[in-house]
Amino acid sequence: MCPIPRTILPNIRANVPNTNKLDFMSQDERTTAIGLARYAREYFDAAIAADDVIGRRKGYEIVAPPPVLFLVAHSIELALKSYLKHSGMTLREIRGISHNLLDCWREAVEKGVEEYVTLNEEDLGVLGLISDLHVSTELRYIQTGFKKFPVFGPLQVVTEKILNGICPLVGYR
């Protein structure tokens, strides 16, 4: 690739005043509950699309492939954090919860999420399994040895319960 000499390119910065609204907004203001919910839904949609391809391979009849599980776990995390943002928590407070999905769920319960999303004991067990894998980063980086994986069907149901309860509440379809 042949670079274009700098003298040919106009100095765009010099011609544009520095009035970008984002320069004046904090990260907390730019991170919205609707935006988090949108990403949550899109990560889940991507997980389903990936499972339709990779999940058909031999060995993935019951447990989804790790990339699919990662996308689902991140979807749950974003949905719960969307609810927390909607409930008035700051981004700093939300970040303090980290990636532990059970901690996210507990915090959301304290903020009243059970009015919109009901998880039974089995659902919470599935959430605990995917949370352990998500926190340990074992869905992103291979680690040999024994692991417990959730069956994909129940995990999909839990994720849909969370998304279908939270996304419309915060304003995302």
HUVEN-V827433 format. One record per pair of residues at least 6 apart in sequence whose C-alpha atoms are under 8 Angstrom apart, sorted by the first residue. I is the first residue (numbers start at 1). J is the second residue. If there is no record, write none. Layout:
<<I;J> <I;J>>
This chain:
<<22;30> <27;91> <28;90> <28;91> <28;92> <31;91> <32;82> <32;85> <32;86> <33;81> <33;82> <33;83> <33;84> <33;85> <33;86> <33;170> <34;82> <34;167> <34;170> <34;171> <34;172> <35;82> <36;78> <36;79> <36;81> <36;82> <37;78> <37;79> <37;82> <37;163> <37;166> <37;167> <37;170> <37;172> <38;167> <38;172> <39;75> <39;78> <40;74> <40;75> <40;76> <40;77> <40;78> <40;79> <40;163> <41;75> <41;79> <41;163> <41;167> <42;75> <43;71> <43;72> <43;74> <43;75> <44;71> <44;72> <44;75> <46;71> <47;67> <47;68> <47;69> <47;71> <47;72> <48;68> <50;68> <51;64> <51;65> <51;68> <54;60> <54;65> <55;61> <55;64> <55;65> <62;151> <62;152> <63;149> <63;150> <63;151> <63;152> <64;151> <64;152> <66;139> <66;140> <67;139> <67;140> <69;130> <69;139> <70;134> <70;139> <70;140> <72;156> <72;159> <73;101> <73;130> <73;131> <73;134> <74;134> <75;159> <76;101> <76;159> <76;162> <76;163> <77;99> <77;100> <77;101> <77;104> <79;162> <79;163> <79;166> <79;167> <80;104> <80;105> <80;108> <80;162> <80;166> <81;94> <81;104> <82;166> <82;170> <83;108> <83;113> <83;166> <83;170> <84;94> <84;107> <84;108> <84;111> <85;91> <85;94> <86;170> <87;111> <97;103> <97;104> <99;131> <99;134> <99;135> <100;131> <100;132> <100;134> <100;135> <101;127> <101;128> <101;130> <101;131> <102;127> <102;128> <102;131> <116;165> <116;166> <117;161> <117;162> <117;165> <117;166> <118;161> <119;158> <119;161> <123;154> <123;155> <123;158> <126;150> <126;154> <126;155> <126;158> <127;155> <127;158> <129;148> <129;149> <129;150> <130;149> <130;150> <133;139> <133;149> <167;173>>
